[in-house]
Amino acid sequence: MIRIEQTGLRATVQDRGRFGHLRLGIPPSGPADPGAFAAAQALVGNDGAAAAIEVVGGPFAFRCEDRRIVAVTGRDVALRGRDVVAGWTAAFARPGETLTVVCGERSRFAYVAVSGGVTTEAILGSRATYLPAGLGRPLRAGDDLPLGNARVDAERAGRSAVSPDYDTGQIRAITGPHAQRFTDEAQSLFFSAEFQVEPASDRMGTRLTGPRIDARGGEILTMGVVAGAVQVPSGGAPIVLLAEHQATGGYPVVAVVISADLGLVAQRLPGERLRFTRVDRDLAVEALRDARAELEAIA
Amino acid sequence: MDDALAGRCRAFADAWDALGHGRAVPAYASVVLRFDPIRLPPSDAEREALRLARDLHRIPNDRGRVIEIPTRYDGLDLGETAERSKLTVEELINLHSGREYRALFLGFLPGFAYCGVLDPRILAPRLVRPREHVPAGSVAIADGQTSVYPFDSPGGWRVIGRTDVAVFDSAREPPVLISPGDRVRFIAL
């Protein structure tokens, strides 16, 4: 069990996502930065289906009842206990020791994984919190979260994973399914221009401003969408869909951010800039394969 | 909007789900096929999808359950929509509650069912300026379709009534009142 002492702005339990009910209109939810989430789980020795905690805006503090391996990942994060442990590094948690996630100025989504995984009750087959539909709730100070059993392998402490370069604004994307709705000029503008992240960005999507990207023919017939899809509403300001995206959407999709780079988009702060680089599907698959191989190496 | 086409999309999605590669998301005239590209290379996924498409005529369409939605027709847009359609309010209510709809697919919000097809005499384009707040339980119409808002949410459909029935309840199995393929009737109170 862990006891939550401070929650920061918002802390929620997340597993990799609720993909079984998309057809009922239920967004997948799960981590906004799937790469950081998976790395935290791998660092503490959990498998990919385990749940961890997503923290927005520190300080988030917790205490383990028994010996555990813990790790925090994300952008510009560290873990403070008796000592300060860098982000993306596994640490040994002593029983009763208070650990605080330190979120730096450039932090947005942080992931706290504990060996054994958080085993709160699954709803509709998943522990991914989705607040708008009341699937789970924000964590509160004083909450006790159950953990799964885990063999505590003290040797894990100090093991680390490589954080992606979150300060880069270079985002790789493949051509979208509705590319024919965009002129060649609009597409090349999309893949060369600099966009700025809007304050209204959230777990549902990263909203961008920049040069206006015009689609021909307005909206499309509503269809399923995926995280990473870059929708272009009629105003011409693109939105990159993230974990809490609606199951379907009615705006043309100009490009799809590759899975390996989703976290780079999610972790951009309002006011920061980004650019899209066009890559092909094979490269997108290779990048995902490389990211998985890195995780397997630390697991 | 085509009941038969949406039905084929649902059947295709069922067939994809049964393969176990990942979940499919059907809509009016499309199916998004999810899969792990490391376990199933995209070119293999394409081949599997084409094979399913060829055999699709063998998959029977779902019959769906009949879902009745008791409705108080007192929505904000009822009068204006009747006027625009050159109908009396009573005629509009009779047309809306007088036919059976098919839940073509769900999307937008958990449990939000795109149900078609409205009587063509009802003219209900989406609101030019979507509302910031549409209350849960609002019975609404737009572009030949009807639905019920499961949650308070922004929305651009025309609200013609409301129901007290819970459209989404995570403690229920299934959590949605209206499942894809169900037949839906609105009962005027």
Interface residues (C-beta under 8 A of the other chain):
Chain A: F19 G20 H21 L22 R23 L24 G25 I26 P27 I123 L124 Y130 P132 A133 G134 L135 L221 T222 M223 G224 V225 V226 Q246 A247 T248 G249 R281 A284 V285 L288 R289 R292
Chain B: A13 G22 R23 A24 V25 P26 A27 Y28 A29 S30 V31 V32 R34 P37 I38 P41 P42 F105 L106 G107 F108 L109 P110 G111 F112 A113 Y114 P150 F151 F168 S170 P174 P175 V176 S179 P180
